[in-house]
């Protein structure tokens, strides 16, 4: 199995619930075809470098997963069939990129855990 990352941009006219539903749809496509989801990130509404279909912003999302190469074709077919997707890019991670992605995830997890620990300490002091 190879490690992959896919980044896709959804149209900005979607609500937050619709955006989350679209991300869940694509993760479901992956899991139904035997992929294991490593990480998902929703980067939110970002400005595009250039207009795409007369839109200057879009919802960005990242999914990291382990899968066989045939699964990528099925995922990209799902992207092409969904009119909410403006652009997508899927690529296989080499060993250095996989190490970097794992390091980035652990740093992000530590940052998320730190504020929670601080609030627990404050609660105990009161």
Secondary structure, DSSP 8 states (H G I E B T S, - for coil): -EEEEEEEEEETTS-HHHHHHHHHHHHHHHHHTT-EEEEEEEEEEEEEEEEETTEEEEEEEEEEEEE-HHHHHHHHHHHHH-TTEEEEEEEE--HHHHHHHHHHHHHHHHHHHHHHHHHHHHHHH-
